[in-house]
Amino acid sequence: MSTTQITQNQHSTYKRNLIAILISVMVVGITISMSLQLLSLIMDARGYGTDMIGIHSAMTAVAILTLGPFVPKLMSRINSVILMYVGIALIALSLFSLAHSKDMLSWFLYRYFLGLGICLVWVISETCINALAESHNRGKIMGLYGCFFAVGFALGPIILTLVGSEGLLPFYIAIAIILVSAIPLFYLGNIDIDFNGHDSYGFWHIGRRSPLLYVIGFTAGFVEVSVYALLHIYGIHINLPVHDAMVMLSVFVIGSVVLQPVIGRCADRFSLRGVFLMVTFLCAAAAMLLPLTIHNPWLLWPMVFVWGGVAIGIYTAGIIGIGHRFNGDELAAANSGFIMMYAGGTLLGPSISGYAMKWSDPQGFVWVLALISILCFCFVWMAKGPKDRN
């Protein structure tokens, strides 16, 4: 076989691997957002209070926090594609069980297993795509990764709006989507990463090596899910029409999708530390400007669009930082720890932001988001940043 043919085959395998992983992470986004809204709507229709809905919604994060430390050990012993199939099967079986059960105690268990499946697919796909990326194109590849994740997160509610939340149909559609995502994994070629030895490194080892990345992961989860959960409610509390409040959230989502490749390109061309400072500063500024622009659409929509991009961009920059700082047998542990911190942020963010909104209605919401972004900015400013490409 000629050198040209070998190069073409390698390029074809690379593209096939990349497409398979991007589809997987998009399905993770769809599954998280669709199940979050679907189950909350069903519980509300059955008369459960917001406190019970909130506790129930936290089960996905609890599952990620409990399984996350063990995923690197699993990856060192079991083929990663097989583990992703296990995750897909857990998600599908959990959704099927949720669809056919009305016992709330059982729902807690099923949703926990749903979170376990999401954790497996999420951590492994993120580890694999970080292994595929190289130093010269890591930002571009991770920008695509962040874009696909944001697209999946945006598609979940859209699908639910089209099919409704009643009956078995939305569950079956979600199951069909997750099962279809298994097809590209059949064509997943070998990825140049040594998974042996991942169990030698744990959550605390990675945290000692790079506490900054854990802070960034927590901030990303805190801000992102707080905005998804409460931005439209903030708009209603500040006397926006319901339609305008929902449009505001939609503009945030559009920004989160469109701007991820831009942030990735910035990470390739400029200092990664500078990108961290930019996204956290703009995130804080957007939160503080929201009360001042809320009744001026010409200022509000561009500001919320940028806010969506930089809020999700915190996560995108974080996973780029992981790829720059870690490789080989530390990579899976670093990705797992980062996602665990993200899950911790999603667990605390909506609760703290919601309480702040109740305490200082409604501006407590924006002040909490501004504060957590400023704290992350200060941490990046003072800490020794993740290893840059430059």
N, C-alpha and C positions, 0 to 999 in steps of 0.2 A: 504494500500500500504506500502511495506517495505521501510526501510531507504535506502537500496541499490537501489531500483527502483526509489525512489525520486531523489537520487543522479544522477542516469543514465539519468533520464528525464531532470534534470537541466543541465547536461553536454551536452545533445543533443540540448536543446534549446539554450545554449550558442554558440555551434558550428554553429547552423543554423543562429543565429543573426549575428555572425562574418562573415560568408560567404556572407550573404545578403549585409552587409555594405561594405565589401571589393569589391564586384562586383559593387556596386553603385559608389564608389570612382574611380574605374578603368574606368568606363564609363564617369565620369566627366573628367578624363584626356584625354580620346579619343575625347570627344566632343570639349574640348578646343583646343587641338592641331590640330585636323582634320578641324574644322571650321576656325581656324586662317589661316591655309595654303590654304584651298580650296577657301575661299572668297578673299584672297589676290591674288591668281593666276587668279581668274575670273576678278577681278578689273584691274589687270595688262593687261590682254588680251583685255579688253575693252578700254584701253588707259588712265586709271587714273594714276596720278603721285604718287610717293612714299609718298608725304605729305598727300594726301587724303587717301591713303591706311593705313598710320599710324594712322590718326585720326579715321578712321573707326574701326581699330583693337582695339582702346582704349575703345570702347563701352562696352565690357564685363566687364572691370575693373570699368568703370563708374557705371554700373548697380550694381555691388557688393558693391561699396562704398555707393550707395544710399539706397539699400535695407538692407544691413548688419545690421544697427542699429535697425531695426524693426523685424528681425528674432527671437530674444529671446522673444519678446512680442507675436509674432504669435505662438511660441512653447508653451507658457503658456496658450494659449486659444484653440488651434486646435491640434488634434492628429498628432504626428510627421510623421507617415506613410502616412497619408492623405496629409500632406504638401509635402512630397517627391513625391507623385503621381502628385500633382499640378506642382511641378518643372519639372518632366518628361514630363508632357503634354505641359508645356510652351516651353520646348526645342524642342519637336517634331513639334509643330505647328509653331514655329519660323523658323525651318529648312525648313518645307514645304512651308511657305510663301516666304522665301528667294529663294527657288528653282523656284518659279513660278512668280517672280517679277523681272523686270529690272530697276525699278525706284530707283535711288540711295537714295533719301530722305526716301523712304519707307524702304530701306535696313537698314538705321540707326535705325529706329524704331524697325524693326524685330530683329536686332542684340542686341538692348537694352533688349528686352524681352527674347532673348536667354540667355543673362547674368543674368537676374532675375531667370530664371529656374536653371541655373548652381549654382547660389548663394544658393538657397533653398536646393538643393540636397547636395551640398558641406558642408555647415555649419551644417546641421542636421546629416549627416553621420559622420562627424568628432566629433560632440558632443556625438553621441551615442557610437562610438567606444572608446572614452575616458572614457565614463561611464562604458563600459564593462571591460576595463582594470583595473587591480589591481596593487598595489604598487610593488609587487614582479615580475610581468611580463609585466609592462607597456611598457618598452623598446622593448621587443619582439613583442608585439601586434602592437605598433606604427611603428616598423621597417617593419612589414608586410604591414601596411597601406601605409607607404611611398613607399614601393616596388610596390604595386599594382597601386598607383597613377602614379609612374614613368613608369610602364609597359603600362598603358593607354596612357600616354603622348607620349610614343615611338610608340605605335601601330597606332595612328592617321595618321602620315605621311606614314607609311608602307602601310596601307590600301589605302591611296590616290595614292600612287605610283602604286599599283596593278590595281586600277579601273580607274585612270585618273581623271582629273578635269573638263572634258567637259560633258555637258548634265545633265540629272536629276539623273543618276545612283548614283553618289557619295552622293547626298543629301538623296536619298531613303535608301542607305545602312546605313548612319548615323542615320536616323530615325528608321530603323529596330533595330539597336544596342541599342538605348536609350529605345525603347519600350520593348525589351527583358529583359533589366535590371529591369523592373518593376515586372517581375515574382517572383524573390526571395522575394520581399517585402511582398507577400501574406503569406509567412511562417515566417515573422518576429515576434518573440514572444515578451513578455513584457521585457523591459529593466529596470533594477533597478536604475532609476533616477527620481527625483522629478522635473518635468518641471514647476510646479507651482511657481510663484514668479520670473521667469526669467525677467519679465518686470521691476522688481525693480532695476536692475543693467544695466547700459549703458556703452557705449564705454569709456567715460571719467572716470567713476568709476574704471573700470578694468585697464585703463592706469595709474591711480594714484597708484593702488595697485602694479602693476608690469610693469613699463615702459620698463624694459629690454626685456620682451617678445614681445612688440610691435616693438622695434628696431630690434629684431631678425626676426620677420615676414617681416618687410620692406626690410631688407637685403636679405632674402631668395628670395623674388619676384624680387628684383632688379638684383641680380646676375644670377638667373636661367634663366629668360626670355631674359636677355641681351645676354647670351651665346647661347641659342637656336636660337636667331634672327641673331646674328652677327659673331659667331665663324667661320663658313665656309667662310664668306666674308673676315674676317681678314686673313684667310689662303690664299685666292686668292690674296689679296692685298700684301701679303708678298712673292708672287711668288710660292706658292704651286700649283701643278696641281689641277684642279677642282675636280678630283676623290679623291685625297688625302685629300683635304679640307673637302669633304663630309664624308670620312672615319673617319677623326678626330672628326667630330660631332657625328658620330655613336658610336665611342669609348666612348665619353663623356656620351651618353645616356645609353650604356651598364653598365658603372660604376655607373650611377645613380640608376639603377635597382638592380644590384648585391650587392652593399655595404650597402643598407638601413638596412637589418636585422643585419648586423655586427654592425652598429652604434647603433641600438636599443639594442643589447646585451651589448655593452659597457655602455650604459646608465643604464642598470640593475645592472651591476657589479661594476661600478665605479661612481665617483662623476659626477652629471649632469653638474655642472659648468665646470668641466674638459673636458667633451665632447664638450660643447660650445666652449671652448678655442681651443680645438684640431681642430674642423671642420673650424672655422673661420681663424685660423693660416694657416692651410693647403690650404684653399681656396685662401688666399692672396699669399702664397708661389707659388702655381701653376700658378696663373696669372703672377707673376713676372718672373717665369722660362720659360714661354711659348716662348718668343722671343729667349731664349738661346737654346732651345731644338727643335725648329720648324723644323729644317732640319736634325734632327737625329732621325729616327723612333724608334730606340732601347730605347731612352730616352723619346721621345714624347708620344708614345702610353701608357706606364705605367703611366706617369704623368697625361695625360688627363683622363685616366680611374679613377685614384684617385680623380682628380678634379671633375668629374661628381658625384662621391659618396659623397664627402664632401659638394659640392654646394647644392645638394638636401638634404643632411644630416642636413644642417642648419634648414630647414623646419621641418624635422623629429624630431630633438632635441627640436625644439620650441613647437611642439604639445605634446611631452612628458612632457616638463616643465609646460604646461597648466594643464595637468592631475595631476601633483604633487602639483601644487599650488592652484588649484581651484577644487571645487566639488559642488554637490548639485545645489542650485539655481543660482550660479555664472558661472557654466560651459558653458552654451550656450552663455552667453554674452562674455566670454573670448574667445571661439572659433570663434565667429562672429567677434570680434575686431581683432583677430590675422589674420583672412582671409582678413579683410578689409585692414590691413596694408600690407599684402602680395600683394593685388590688387594694392595698392598705389605704391609699388615697381615695379610691372609689368608695371604700367602706365608711370613711370618716367625713369626706367632703360634703356630700348632700346633707348629712345630719347637722354638721356644724354650720353650714351656710343657711340651712333652713331655720335653725334655732336663731341665728343672727338676724335673719329677716323678720322673725317673729318678735325679737327683742327690740329691733329698731326698724319698724316697717316703713318702707321696704329696703332702705339703703344699707342695712346691715349686710345684705347679700353681696353688694359690690365691694364694700369695705373689706370683708373677709377675703374675697378673691384677690383684691389688690394687695392685701397684706401678705398672703401666702406667696404671691408672685414676687413681691419686693424682697421677702426673706430669701427666696431662692436666688434672686439676682445678687443679693449681698453675699450669699454663700459662694456663688460662682466667682464673684469679684475678689473675695478674700482667699479662697482655696486655690490650691495648685490644680489647674484644670486638667481634664483628660488629655491624653497625648494627642496632639494635633497632627494632621498630615504635614503641615508646614514646618 
